[in-house]
Amino acid sequence: MRRISKLKISFLGRSLIFMLCFLPKGFSQGQDSGEYVNQGWEQLGKRNFEKVYELTDKCIAEFKKDADKISHSLRDFPPQEKEDVYKVMNDVATCYFIKGEALMREGKIEEAVEAFNTIIEKYPYAQAWDPRGWFWSLKEKAEITLKKLKTGIIEEEEEEKEKVVITKIVLADPGKEFPVNYENYGKFSGLGTKDYKYLIENPEGLSSACGEGVYPNTTSFRYDPEFIKVKKRLFKLDHWKILNSRDLSLAFYKWNICGEPWGVKQFYLADLLERSGLIKQAIKAYYAVVVHFPQAYGKTYWGTPWYIGRAAITRIKYLLKRHPELGLELKSSYIKVINGFDHDVSNDIFIVNPGRFVKKRIMDFFNFKKKRCLGKVKKEIGSKVKLA
């Protein structure tokens, strides 16, 4: 038996080496365009400008050709739920924007103007992702920045004069399960339909599995020693103002007791957990939004609906991709909003399936990505092309 096991292991090892050495030309093990964007924003925040240029230039050199083809095929912004098809274009344009921001902060104004103009001229329908759950127009933001450059007003983020308090959340009760198996504590019905529901049958067991900051556990934080220390201060605080502070611990406890609807509250508790580096608890919290509050919505700055459940699914997938050590993937999870293109939320119909977490297979950890076929040019008029 030992000999057979060794032979199997040897065969698997050689097979993997063979696959890595002789990959087809249509496949790539290179870095995903989105990774360049994530790392670019991170280095920009650290003011590590040389690294910013290195990352953004690599992304542009590697993906610009495909991005240009996609951009030429568009005459308007991509429809909702189709943004992933145009991801490469969005990422390349975002890299130009990040590069422009870095150049501007270094005082290299002419080069910054060139980067922003490239976005306006070549990628007018490119969008960047806001972690709160929506896309914003890169062209629009680039135009605003150019106006500031022309007037000589360049805004830099400044620290507040008063001492900045920096804390992270320390959980007294992180829960007993990750991921939580909701079928052990209740019943799903109407999966993939407008009649979706999750009925909790064992609230105590589910609360114990979830831990602090994850619905339906609404009491554990009250016994947390850190909460007991600060609870007298919480009632004087504005939960929206403290949300973006660096005092994540205080913000976490304030959001646990604030009066926002539970869907909104749960999403921002998850956001605070994520920013504190508590990734497993953050994923549980985001998933609680999808399971319990799939119809929750907020409002963007422009007064348009922001569907919180869909944003939560996006955050979960992002975190699982950034943390392959968890070895998990969220499968078949979606929230479709019929009539979601208008501003009237009263006529919205939600088609919901929270999906499930599955363990990744060995081959899932390899980035074998086949290049997308964009089709042949069927007809060309001016600078626009129509794909077959």
C-alpha positions as YAML, in Angstrom:
chain: A
units: angstrom
residues:
- id: 1
  name: MET
  ca: [0.00, 0.00, 0.00]
- id: 2
  name: ARG
  ca: [2.83, 2.42, 0.86]
- id: 3
  name: ARG
  ca: [4.48, 1.75, -2.49]
- id: 4
  name: ILE
  ca: [1.21, 2.38, -4.35]
- id: 5
  name: SER
  ca: [0.66, 5.64, -2.42]
- id: 6
  name: LYS
  ca: [4.17, 6.84, -3.28]
- id: 7
  name: LEU
  ca: [3.61, 6.02, -6.94]
- id: 8
  name: LYS
  ca: [0.33, 8.02, -6.92]
- id: 9
  name: ILE
  ca: [1.98, 11.04, -5.30]
- id: 10
  name: SER
  ca: [4.92, 10.84, -7.70]
- id: 11
  name: PHE
  ca: [2.56, 10.66, -10.68]
- id: 12
  name: LEU
  ca: [0.52, 13.66, -9.47]
- id: 13
  name: GLY
  ca: [3.65, 15.70, -8.86]
- id: 14
  name: ARG
  ca: [5.07, 14.99, -12.30]
- id: 15
  name: SER
  ca: [1.71, 15.75, -13.91]
- id: 16
  name: LEU
  ca: [1.57, 19.17, -12.27]
- id: 17
  name: ILE
  ca: [5.13, 19.98, -13.31]
- id: 18
  name: PHE
  ca: [4.31, 18.93, -16.87]
- id: 19
  name: MET
  ca: [1.22, 21.16, -16.94]
- id: 20
  name: LEU
  ca: [3.13, 24.16, -15.61]
- id: 21
  name: CYS
  ca: [5.96, 23.74, -18.11]
- id: 22
  name: PHE
  ca: [3.84, 23.16, -21.20]
- id: 23
  name: LEU
  ca: [0.86, 25.49, -20.84]
- id: 24
  name: PRO
  ca: [-0.94, 26.39, -24.09]
- id: 25
  name: LYS
  ca: [-0.18, 29.83, -25.48]
- id: 26
  name: GLY
  ca: [-3.79, 30.91, -24.96]
- id: 27
  name: PHE
  ca: [-3.40, 30.57, -21.20]
- id: 28
  name: SER
  ca: [-1.66, 32.87, -18.77]
- id: 29
  name: GLN
  ca: [-0.28, 32.52, -15.28]
- id: 30
  name: GLY
  ca: [0.40, 36.23, -15.13]
- id: 31
  name: GLN
  ca: [-1.10, 38.69, -12.68]
- id: 32
  name: ASP
  ca: [-4.78, 39.54, -13.06]
- id: 33
  name: SER
  ca: [-5.47, 43.13, -14.14]
- id: 34
  name: GLY
  ca: [-7.51, 43.68, -10.98]
- id: 35
  name: GLU
  ca: [-4.51, 42.79, -8.81]
- id: 36
  name: TYR
  ca: [-2.50, 45.61, -10.40]
- id: 37
  name: VAL
  ca: [-5.33, 47.98, -9.51]
- id: 38
  name: ASN
  ca: [-5.57, 46.80, -5.89]
- id: 39
  name: GLN
  ca: [-1.82, 47.03, -5.37]
- id: 40
  name: GLY
  ca: [-1.69, 50.38, -7.17]
- id: 41
  name: TRP
  ca: [-4.25, 51.95, -4.82]
- id: 42
  name: GLU
  ca: [-2.39, 50.49, -1.83]
- id: 43
  name: GLN
  ca: [0.97, 51.93, -2.90]
- id: 44
  name: LEU
  ca: [-0.63, 55.30, -3.73]
- id: 45
  name: GLY
  ca: [-1.97, 55.45, -0.18]
- id: 46
  name: LYS
  ca: [1.56, 54.81, 1.11]
- id: 47
  name: ARG
  ca: [2.94, 57.50, -1.25]
- id: 48
  name: ASN
  ca: [5.29, 54.92, -2.72]
- id: 49
  name: PHE
  ca: [5.17, 56.57, -6.13]
- id: 50
  name: GLU
  ca: [7.92, 54.58, -7.86]
- id: 51
  name: LYS
  ca: [6.06, 51.37, -7.05]
- id: 52
  name: VAL
  ca: [2.82, 52.95, -8.30]
- id: 53
  name: TYR
  ca: [4.42, 53.69, -11.68]
- id: 54
  name: GLU
  ca: [5.88, 50.20, -11.89]
- id: 55
  name: LEU
  ca: [2.51, 48.52, -11.23]
- id: 56
  name: THR
  ca: [0.37, 50.78, -13.41]
- id: 57
  name: ASP
  ca: [2.81, 50.70, -16.33]
- id: 58
  name: LYS
  ca: [2.89, 46.88, -16.21]
- id: 59
  name: CYS
  ca: [-0.90, 46.67, -16.27]
- id: 60
  name: ILE
  ca: [-1.17, 49.15, -19.14]
- id: 61
  name: ALA
  ca: [1.52, 47.39, -21.19]
- id: 62
  name: GLU
  ca: [-0.04, 43.96, -20.65]
- id: 63
  name: PHE
  ca: [-3.75, 44.75, -21.07]
- id: 64
  name: LYS
  ca: [-3.99, 47.99, -23.09]
- id: 65
  name: LYS
  ca: [-4.56, 46.25, -26.43]
- id: 66
  name: ASP
  ca: [-7.60, 44.32, -25.14]
- id: 67
  name: ALA
  ca: [-8.85, 47.38, -23.24]
- id: 68
  name: ASP
  ca: [-8.80, 49.48, -26.41]
- id: 69
  name: LYS
  ca: [-10.81, 46.87, -28.33]
- id: 70
  name: ILE
  ca: [-13.44, 46.77, -25.61]
- id: 71
  name: SER
  ca: [-13.63, 50.57, -25.39]
- id: 72
  name: HIS
  ca: [-14.12, 50.92, -29.16]
- id: 73
  name: SER
  ca: [-17.12, 48.57, -28.98]
- id: 74
  name: LEU
  ca: [-18.99, 50.76, -26.47]
- id: 75
  name: ARG
  ca: [-21.30, 53.70, -27.06]
- id: 76
  name: ASP
  ca: [-22.63, 53.91, -23.50]
- id: 77
  name: PHE
  ca: [-21.85, 52.60, -20.03]
- id: 78
  name: PRO
  ca: [-22.11, 48.79, -19.69]
- id: 79
  name: PRO
  ca: [-25.48, 47.55, -18.38]
- id: 80
  name: GLN
  ca: [-25.82, 46.51, -14.74]
- id: 81
  name: GLU
  ca: [-24.56, 43.01, -13.91]
- id: 82
  name: LYS
  ca: [-22.46, 43.01, -17.12]
- id: 83
  name: GLU
  ca: [-19.52, 45.02, -15.74]
- id: 84
  name: ASP
  ca: [-17.29, 41.95, -15.45]
- id: 85
  name: VAL
  ca: [-17.25, 41.59, -19.25]
- id: 86
  name: TYR
  ca: [-15.54, 45.00, -19.42]
- id: 87
  name: LYS
  ca: [-13.25, 44.46, -16.43]
- id: 88
  name: VAL
  ca: [-9.96, 44.71, -18.36]
- id: 89
  name: MET
  ca: [-10.95, 48.10, -19.79]
- id: 90
  name: ASN
  ca: [-12.00, 49.36, -16.37]
- id: 91
  name: ASP
  ca: [-8.75, 48.17, -14.79]
- id: 92
  name: VAL
  ca: [-6.51, 49.75, -17.43]
- id: 93
  name: ALA
  ca: [-8.36, 53.08, -17.17]
- id: 94
  name: THR
  ca: [-8.16, 52.90, -13.37]
- id: 95
  name: CYS
  ca: [-4.40, 52.37, -13.62]
- id: 96
  name: TYR
  ca: [-4.15, 55.55, -15.72]
- id: 97
  name: PHE
  ca: [-6.14, 57.34, -13.01]
- id: 98
  name: ILE
  ca: [-3.94, 56.02, -10.18]
- id: 99
  name: LYS
  ca: [-0.83, 56.98, -12.15]
- id: 100
  name: GLY
  ca: [-2.25, 60.46, -12.76]
- id: 101
  name: GLU
  ca: [-2.94, 60.90, -9.04]
- id: 102
  name: ALA
  ca: [0.64, 59.90, -8.19]
- id: 103
  name: LEU
  ca: [2.12, 62.25, -10.79]
- id: 104
  name: MET
  ca: [-0.07, 65.08, -9.53]
- id: 105
  name: ARG
  ca: [1.06, 64.56, -5.94]
- id: 106
  name: GLU
  ca: [4.70, 64.61, -7.06]
- id: 107
  name: GLY
  ca: [4.12, 67.90, -8.86]
- id: 108
  name: LYS
  ca: [4.56, 66.39, -12.35]
- id: 109
  name: ILE
  ca: [1.56, 68.28, -13.67]
- id: 110
  name: GLU
  ca: [2.10, 67.90, -17.44]
- id: 111
  name: GLU
  ca: [2.44, 64.12, -17.15]
- id: 112
  name: ALA
  ca: [-0.60, 63.96, -14.84]
- id: 113
  name: VAL
  ca: [-2.69, 65.93, -17.36]
- id: 114
  name: GLU
  ca: [-1.65, 63.48, -20.08]
- id: 115
  name: ALA
  ca: [-2.76, 60.49, -17.97]
- id: 116
  name: PHE
  ca: [-6.16, 62.03, -17.18]
- id: 117
  name: ASN
  ca: [-6.71, 63.05, -20.81]
- id: 118
  name: THR
  ca: [-6.02, 59.48, -21.89]
- id: 119
  name: ILE
  ca: [-8.97, 58.34, -19.75]
- id: 120
  name: ILE
  ca: [-11.27, 61.01, -21.18]
- id: 121
  name: GLU
  ca: [-10.33, 60.37, -24.81]
- id: 122
  name: LYS
  ca: [-9.80, 56.60, -24.92]
- id: 123
  name: TYR
  ca: [-11.95, 55.19, -22.10]
- id: 124
  name: PRO
  ca: [-15.00, 57.46, -21.71]
- id: 125
  name: TYR
  ca: [-17.20, 54.60, -20.42]
- id: 126
  name: ALA
  ca: [-14.69, 53.09, -18.01]
- id: 127
  name: GLN
  ca: [-15.76, 52.79, -14.38]
- id: 128
  name: ALA
  ca: [-13.96, 52.15, -11.11]
- id: 129
  name: TRP
  ca: [-15.37, 50.09, -8.27]
- id: 130
  name: ASP
  ca: [-16.29, 51.67, -4.95]
- id: 131
  name: PRO
  ca: [-16.06, 49.16, -2.05]
- id: 132
  name: ARG
  ca: [-19.44, 50.38, -0.81]
- id: 133
  name: GLY
  ca: [-21.03, 48.66, -3.76]
- id: 134
  name: TRP
  ca: [-21.23, 50.81, -6.86]
- id: 135
  name: PHE
  ca: [-19.20, 52.01, -9.85]
- id: 136
  name: TRP
  ca: [-18.11, 55.59, -10.51]
- id: 137
  name: SER
  ca: [-17.15, 57.23, -13.80]
- id: 138
  name: LEU
  ca: [-13.39, 57.61, -14.29]
- id: 139
  name: LYS
  ca: [-13.92, 60.16, -17.06]
- id: 140
  name: GLU
  ca: [-16.08, 62.35, -14.83]
- id: 141
  name: LYS
  ca: [-13.56, 62.24, -12.00]
- id: 142
  name: ALA
  ca: [-10.67, 62.89, -14.40]
- id: 143
  name: GLU
  ca: [-12.45, 65.98, -15.76]
- id: 144
  name: ILE
  ca: [-12.98, 67.32, -12.23]
- id: 145
  name: THR
  ca: [-9.30, 66.77, -11.42]
- id: 146
  name: LEU
  ca: [-8.18, 68.55, -14.61]
- id: 147
  name: LYS
  ca: [-10.29, 71.58, -13.66]
- id: 148
  name: LYS
  ca: [-8.53, 71.69, -10.29]
- id: 149
  name: LEU
  ca: [-5.15, 71.49, -12.01]
- id: 150
  name: LYS
  ca: [-6.05, 74.38, -14.33]
- id: 151
  name: THR
  ca: [-7.02, 76.59, -11.37]
- id: 152
  name: GLY
  ca: [-3.90, 75.55, -9.47]
- id: 153
  name: ILE
  ca: [-5.87, 74.01, -6.60]
- id: 154
  name: ILE
  ca: [-4.54, 70.58, -5.69]
- id: 155
  name: GLU
  ca: [-6.17, 69.06, -2.64]
- id: 156
  name: GLU
  ca: [-4.05, 66.82, -0.48]
- id: 157
  name: GLU
  ca: [-5.37, 64.76, 2.40]
- id: 158
  name: GLU
  ca: [-4.18, 66.19, 5.69]
- id: 159
  name: GLU
  ca: [-4.20, 64.67, 9.12]
- id: 160
  name: GLU
  ca: [-6.39, 66.38, 11.68]
- id: 161
  name: LYS
  ca: [-4.48, 68.61, 14.05]
- id: 162
  name: GLU
  ca: [-5.81, 66.74, 17.04]
- id: 163
  name: LYS
  ca: [-4.34, 63.38, 17.98]
- id: 164
  name: VAL
  ca: [-5.65, 60.57, 15.78]
- id: 165
  name: VAL
  ca: [-6.85, 57.52, 17.72]
- id: 166
  name: ILE
  ca: [-6.02, 54.25, 15.94]
- id: 167
  name: THR
  ca: [-7.62, 51.03, 17.18]
- id: 168
  name: LYS
  ca: [-8.70, 47.69, 15.75]
- id: 169
  name: ILE
  ca: [-11.52, 45.40, 16.80]
- id: 170
  name: VAL
  ca: [-10.66, 42.61, 19.23]
- id: 171
  name: LEU
  ca: [-13.51, 40.10, 19.43]
- id: 172
  name: ALA
  ca: [-14.45, 38.48, 22.72]
- id: 173
  name: ASP
  ca: [-16.78, 36.08, 20.85]
- id: 174
  name: PRO
  ca: [-15.69, 35.23, 17.28]
- id: 175
  name: GLY
  ca: [-18.31, 32.47, 16.98]
- id: 176
  name: LYS
  ca: [-17.89, 28.71, 16.73]
- id: 177
  name: GLU
  ca: [-18.15, 28.16, 12.95]
- id: 178
  name: PHE
  ca: [-16.56, 29.37, 9.75]
- id: 179
  name: PRO
  ca: [-18.26, 29.34, 7.40]
- id: 180
  name: VAL
  ca: [-21.61, 29.01, 9.15]
- id: 181
  name: ASN
  ca: [-23.78, 26.12, 7.93]
- id: 182
  name: TYR
  ca: [-27.18, 27.83, 7.96]
- id: 183
  name: GLU
  ca: [-29.03, 24.61, 7.14]
- id: 184
  name: ASN
  ca: [-28.19, 23.36, 10.64]
- id: 185
  name: TYR
  ca: [-30.12, 26.23, 12.23]
- id: 186
  name: GLY
  ca: [-33.06, 26.87, 9.92]
- id: 187
  name: LYS
  ca: [-34.67, 26.31, 6.53]
- id: 188
  name: PHE
  ca: [-34.24, 27.96, 3.14]
- id: 189
  name: SER
  ca: [-37.23, 28.22, 0.82]
- id: 190
  name: GLY
  ca: [-37.85, 29.74, -2.59]
- id: 191
  name: LEU
  ca: [-34.19, 29.64, -3.62]
- id: 192
  name: GLY
  ca: [-33.68, 31.43, -6.93]
- id: 193
  name: THR
  ca: [-37.17, 32.95, -6.87]
- id: 194
  name: LYS
  ca: [-38.91, 36.13, -5.70]
- id: 195
  name: ASP
  ca: [-40.29, 34.15, -2.74]
- id: 196
  name: TYR
  ca: [-36.90, 33.49, -1.15]
- id: 197
  name: LYS
  ca: [-36.90, 33.19, 2.65]
- id: 198
  name: TYR
  ca: [-34.68, 31.90, 5.42]
- id: 199
  name: LEU
  ca: [-36.52, 30.83, 8.58]
- id: 200
  name: ILE
  ca: [-34.41, 30.58, 11.74]
- id: 201
  name: GLU
  ca: [-35.39, 27.54, 13.82]
- id: 202
  name: ASN
  ca: [-32.52, 27.59, 16.32]
- id: 203
  name: PRO
  ca: [-31.64, 31.25, 17.02]
- id: 204
  name: GLU
  ca: [-29.45, 30.42, 20.02]
- id: 205
  name: GLY
  ca: [-27.38, 27.91, 18.05]
- id: 206
  name: LEU
  ca: [-27.05, 30.25, 15.06]
- id: 207
  name: SER
  ca: [-25.99, 33.15, 17.30]
- id: 208
  name: SER
  ca: [-23.36, 30.96, 18.90]
- id: 209
  name: ALA
  ca: [-22.03, 29.91, 15.49]
- id: 210
  name: CYS
  ca: [-21.92, 33.50, 14.18]
- id: 211
  name: GLY
  ca: [-20.35, 35.41, 17.05]
- id: 212
  name: GLU
  ca: [-20.08, 39.16, 17.61]
- id: 213
  name: GLY
  ca: [-21.24, 41.54, 14.94]
- id: 214
  name: VAL
  ca: [-23.11, 38.94, 12.91]
- id: 215
  name: TYR
  ca: [-26.92, 38.73, 12.91]
- id: 216
  name: PRO
  ca: [-28.80, 37.23, 14.76]
- id: 217
  name: ASN
  ca: [-26.15, 37.57, 17.48]
- id: 218
  name: THR
  ca: [-27.23, 40.91, 18.93]
- id: 219
  name: THR
  ca: [-26.10, 40.38, 22.53]
- id: 220
  name: SER
  ca: [-22.53, 39.00, 22.69]
- id: 221
  name: PHE
  ca: [-20.94, 42.42, 22.26]
- id: 222
  name: ARG
  ca: [-22.68, 43.66, 25.43]
- id: 223
  name: TYR
  ca: [-20.53, 41.29, 27.50]
- id: 224
  name: ASP
  ca: [-17.35, 42.24, 25.65]
- id: 225
  name: PRO
  ca: [-14.90, 43.88, 28.13]
- id: 226
  name: GLU
  ca: [-13.96, 46.49, 25.52]
- id: 227
  name: PHE
  ca: [-17.61, 47.48, 25.04]
- id: 228
  name: ILE
  ca: [-18.10, 47.81, 28.80]
- id: 229
  name: LYS
  ca: [-15.16, 50.25, 28.92]
- id: 230
  name: VAL
  ca: [-16.58, 52.61, 26.28]
- id: 231
  name: LYS
  ca: [-20.37, 52.19, 26.43]
- id: 232
  name: LYS
  ca: [-20.95, 55.47, 28.30]
- id: 233
  name: ARG
  ca: [-19.23, 57.38, 25.49]
- id: 234
  name: LEU
  ca: [-21.16, 55.77, 22.65]
- id: 235
  name: PHE
  ca: [-24.43, 57.67, 22.99]
- id: 236
  name: LYS
  ca: [-22.69, 61.00, 22.32]
- id: 237
  name: LEU
  ca: [-21.16, 59.79, 19.04]
- id: 238
  name: ASP
  ca: [-22.53, 60.14, 15.51]
- id: 239
  name: HIS
  ca: [-22.29, 56.66, 13.97]
- id: 240
  name: TRP
  ca: [-21.82, 58.02, 10.44]
- id: 241
  name: LYS
  ca: [-19.00, 60.36, 11.43]
- id: 242
  name: ILE
  ca: [-17.08, 57.70, 13.32]
- id: 243
  name: LEU
  ca: [-17.53, 55.09, 10.57]
- id: 244
  name: ASN
  ca: [-14.61, 56.44, 8.53]
- id: 245
  name: SER
  ca: [-12.35, 57.13, 11.50]
- id: 246
  name: ARG
  ca: [-9.36, 55.00, 12.45]
- id: 247
  name: ASP
  ca: [-10.91, 54.15, 15.80]
- id: 248
  name: LEU
  ca: [-12.39, 50.94, 14.41]
- id: 249
  name: SER
  ca: [-13.10, 49.41, 17.82]
- id: 250
  name: LEU
  ca: [-15.22, 52.36, 18.99]
- id: 251
  name: ALA
  ca: [-17.00, 52.52, 15.61]
- id: 252
  name: PHE
  ca: [-17.79, 48.79, 15.82]
- id: 253
  name: TYR
  ca: [-19.52, 49.10, 19.18]
- id: 254
  name: LYS
  ca: [-21.37, 52.26, 18.13]
- id: 255
  name: TRP
  ca: [-22.70, 50.53, 15.00]
- id: 256
  name: ASN
  ca: [-23.88, 47.59, 17.09]
- id: 257
  name: ILE
  ca: [-26.25, 49.89, 18.99]
- id: 258
  name: CYS
  ca: [-27.17, 52.44, 16.28]
- id: 259
  name: GLY
  ca: [-30.72, 52.68, 14.94]
- id: 260
  name: GLU
  ca: [-30.04, 51.99, 11.26]
- id: 261
  name: PRO
  ca: [-32.03, 49.20, 9.52]
- id: 262
  name: TRP
  ca: [-30.37, 45.83, 10.08]
- id: 263
  name: GLY
  ca: [-29.32, 45.37, 6.45]
- id: 264
  name: VAL
  ca: [-27.40, 48.66, 6.49]
- id: 265
  name: LYS
  ca: [-26.04, 48.03, 9.97]
- id: 266
  name: GLN
  ca: [-24.85, 44.52, 9.12]
- id: 267
  name: PHE
  ca: [-22.99, 45.67, 5.99]
- id: 268
  name: TYR
  ca: [-21.04, 48.36, 7.83]
- id: 269
  name: LEU
  ca: [-20.27, 46.05, 10.75]
- id: 270
  name: ALA
  ca: [-18.78, 43.71, 8.14]
- id: 271
  name: ASP
  ca: [-16.82, 46.61, 6.65]
- id: 272
  name: LEU
  ca: [-15.35, 47.49, 10.06]
- id: 273
  name: LEU
  ca: [-14.42, 43.86, 10.70]
- id: 274
  name: GLU
  ca: [-12.72, 43.69, 7.30]
- id: 275
  name: ARG
  ca: [-10.74, 46.88, 7.94]
- id: 276
  name: SER
  ca: [-9.60, 45.40, 11.26]
- id: 277
  name: GLY
  ca: [-8.19, 42.38, 9.46]
- id: 278
  name: LEU
  ca: [-10.80, 39.98, 10.89]
- id: 279
  name: ILE
  ca: [-11.44, 38.45, 7.48]
- id: 280
  name: LYS
  ca: [-13.34, 35.32, 8.54]
- id: 281
  name: GLN
  ca: [-15.71, 37.31, 10.75]
- id: 282
  name: ALA
  ca: [-16.13, 39.91, 7.99]
- id: 283
  name: ILE
  ca: [-17.10, 37.22, 5.48]
- id: 284
  name: LYS
  ca: [-19.64, 35.81, 7.95]
- id: 285
  name: ALA
  ca: [-21.05, 39.31, 8.44]
- id: 286
  name: TYR
  ca: [-21.32, 40.05, 4.71]
- id: 287
  name: TYR
  ca: [-22.96, 36.67, 4.13]
- id: 288
  name: ALA
  ca: [-25.50, 37.43, 6.89]
- id: 289
  name: VAL
  ca: [-26.65, 40.38, 4.76]
- id: 290
  name: VAL
  ca: [-27.26, 38.05, 1.82]
- id: 291
  name: VAL
  ca: [-29.09, 35.40, 3.88]
- id: 292
  name: HIS
  ca: [-31.24, 37.64, 6.09]
- id: 293
  name: PHE
  ca: [-31.51, 41.01, 4.30]
- id: 294
  name: PRO
  ca: [-31.21, 40.47, 0.53]
- id: 295
  name: GLN
  ca: [-33.73, 43.25, -0.19]
- id: 296
  name: ALA
  ca: [-31.92, 45.88, 1.88]
- id: 297
  name: TYR
  ca: [-30.97, 49.07, 0.10]
- id: 298
  name: GLY
  ca: [-29.44, 52.44, 0.79]
- id: 299
  name: LYS
  ca: [-28.98, 55.61, -1.25]
- id: 300
  name: THR
  ca: [-25.90, 56.78, -3.09]
- id: 301
  name: TYR
  ca: [-24.68, 60.38, -3.06]
- id: 302
  name: TRP
  ca: [-26.76, 60.95, -6.23]
- id: 303
  name: GLY
  ca: [-29.94, 59.57, -4.65]
- id: 304
  name: THR
  ca: [-29.91, 56.35, -6.67]
- id: 305
  name: PRO
  ca: [-30.62, 52.97, -5.00]
- id: 306
  name: TRP
  ca: [-27.67, 51.04, -3.62]
- id: 307
  name: TYR
  ca: [-28.51, 47.34, -3.28]
- id: 308
  name: ILE
  ca: [-26.63, 46.22, -0.20]
- id: 309
  name: GLY
  ca: [-27.00, 42.46, -0.69]
- id: 310
  name: ARG
  ca: [-25.35, 42.59, -4.11]
- id: 311
  name: ALA
  ca: [-22.52, 44.69, -2.69]
- id: 312
  name: ALA
  ca: [-22.06, 42.11, 0.10]
- id: 313
  name: ILE
  ca: [-21.71, 39.27, -2.44]
- id: 314
  name: THR
  ca: [-19.06, 41.26, -4.29]
- id: 315
  name: ARG
  ca: [-17.12, 41.88, -1.06]
- id: 316
  name: ILE
  ca: [-17.20, 38.18, -0.15]
- id: 317
  name: LYS
  ca: [-15.86, 37.14, -3.55]
- id: 318
  name: TYR
  ca: [-13.18, 39.82, -3.37]
- id: 319
  name: LEU
  ca: [-12.03, 38.70, 0.09]
- id: 320
  name: LEU
  ca: [-11.95, 35.03, -0.86]
- id: 321
  name: LYS
  ca: [-9.82, 35.90, -3.88]
- id: 322
  name: ARG
  ca: [-7.45, 38.02, -1.78]
- id: 323
  name: HIS
  ca: [-7.16, 35.27, 0.84]
- id: 324
  name: PRO
  ca: [-6.60, 31.96, -0.98]
- id: 325
  name: GLU
  ca: [-5.37, 30.46, 2.30]
- id: 326
  name: LEU
  ca: [-9.04, 30.14, 3.30]
- id: 327
  name: GLY
  ca: [-9.49, 27.62, 0.48]
- id: 328
  name: LEU
  ca: [-13.12, 28.63, -0.13]
- id: 329
  name: GLU
  ca: [-15.30, 29.79, -2.99]
- id: 330
  name: LEU
  ca: [-18.85, 31.19, -2.94]
- id: 331
  name: LYS
  ca: [-20.90, 29.29, -5.51]
- id: 332
  name: SER
  ca: [-24.25, 30.15, -7.14]
- id: 333
  name: SER
  ca: [-24.79, 33.30, -5.08]
- id: 334
  name: TYR
  ca: [-26.81, 36.07, -6.71]
- id: 335
  name: ILE
  ca: [-29.41, 38.76, -6.12]
- id: 336
  name: LYS
  ca: [-31.20, 39.93, -9.26]
- id: 337
  name: VAL
  ca: [-33.27, 43.09, -9.05]
- id: 338
  name: ILE
  ca: [-36.10, 43.30, -11.58]
- id: 339
  name: ASN
  ca: [-37.02, 46.96, -12.24]
- id: 340
  name: GLY
  ca: [-33.74, 47.96, -10.61]
- id: 341
  name: PHE
  ca: [-32.82, 50.34, -13.43]
- id: 342
  name: ASP
  ca: [-35.19, 53.09, -12.25]
- id: 343
  name: HIS
  ca: [-35.04, 55.06, -9.02]
- id: 344
  name: ASP
  ca: [-38.34, 53.71, -7.68]
- id: 345
  name: VAL
  ca: [-37.52, 50.97, -5.15]
- id: 346
  name: SER
  ca: [-41.21, 50.26, -4.49]
- id: 347
  name: ASN
  ca: [-41.53, 48.29, -7.74]
- id: 348
  name: ASP
  ca: [-38.36, 46.23, -7.26]
- id: 349
  name: ILE
  ca: [-38.62, 42.43, -7.37]
- id: 350
  name: PHE
  ca: [-35.73, 40.47, -5.86]
- id: 351
  name: ILE
  ca: [-34.68, 37.05, -7.17]
- id: 352
  name: VAL
  ca: [-32.43, 35.60, -4.48]
- id: 353
  name: ASN
  ca: [-30.10, 32.68, -4.00]
- id: 354
  name: PRO
  ca: [-27.49, 33.18, -1.25]
- id: 355
  name: GLY
  ca: [-25.42, 30.31, -2.66]
- id: 356
  name: ARG
  ca: [-23.03, 28.25, -0.57]
- id: 357
  name: PHE
  ca: [-19.38, 28.07, 0.36]
- id: 358
  name: VAL
  ca: [-17.43, 25.17, -1.13]
- id: 359
  name: LYS
  ca: [-13.84, 24.08, -0.67]
- id: 360
  name: LYS
  ca: [-11.57, 24.81, -3.59]
- id: 361
  name: ARG
  ca: [-9.95, 21.99, -5.53]
- id: 362
  name: ILE
  ca: [-6.18, 21.90, -6.04]
- id: 363
  name: MET
  ca: [-6.49, 23.05, -9.66]
- id: 364
  name: ASP
  ca: [-8.60, 26.05, -8.63]
- id: 365
  name: PHE
  ca: [-5.49, 27.61, -7.08]
- id: 366
  name: PHE
  ca: [-3.77, 27.86, -10.48]
- id: 367
  name: ASN
  ca: [-4.54, 30.97, -12.49]
- id: 368
  name: PHE
  ca: [-5.16, 29.33, -15.89]
- id: 369
  name: LYS
  ca: [-6.95, 32.11, -17.72]
- id: 370
  name: LYS
  ca: [-7.93, 31.77, -21.33]
- id: 371
  name: LYS
  ca: [-7.97, 35.03, -23.20]
- id: 372
  name: ARG
  ca: [-11.45, 36.26, -24.05]
- id: 373
  name: CYS
  ca: [-12.33, 36.18, -27.73]
- id: 374
  name: LEU
  ca: [-13.64, 39.62, -28.60]
- id: 375
  name: GLY
  ca: [-14.82, 38.57, -32.07]
- id: 376
  name: LYS
  ca: [-13.85, 39.74, -35.52]
- id: 377
  name: VAL
  ca: [-14.35, 43.29, -36.69]
- id: 378
  name: LYS
  ca: [-17.55, 43.17, -38.71]
- id: 379
  name: LYS
  ca: [-17.89, 46.81, -39.63]
- id: 380
  name: GLU
  ca: [-15.72, 49.83, -38.93]
- id: 381
  name: ILE
  ca: [-16.91, 53.43, -39.10]
- id: 382
  name: GLY
  ca: [-14.48, 56.11, -37.96]
- id: 383
  name: SER
  ca: [-12.90, 55.22, -34.62]
- id: 384
  name: LYS
  ca: [-15.70, 52.89, -33.48]
- id: 385
  name: VAL
  ca: [-15.92, 49.19, -34.29]
- id: 386
  name: LYS
  ca: [-18.84, 46.80, -34.15]
- id: 387
  name: LEU
  ca: [-17.95, 43.29, -33.02]
- id: 388
  name: ALA
  ca: [-19.50, 40.23, -34.69]
...
